[in-house]
């Protein structure tokens, strides 16, 4: 089963990219580059799913819906 998550990406005044996943409460991260941010948000999603007692074996996910502000 594949699960898609919406990821909201913003850039702060200091140039950091900040990503959050509205469907997963408290799931957010930041990085200086978009490449690092994408890697980190995938890790954050995995951690959020684990904390909600969902097994990662049952869920594969893609980051297809990205809104950058």
Buried (B, 14 or more C-beta within 10 A) or exposed (E): EEEEBBBBBEBEEEEEBBBBBEEBEEBBBBBEEBEEBBEBBBEBBBBBBEEEEEEEEEEEBEBEEBEEE
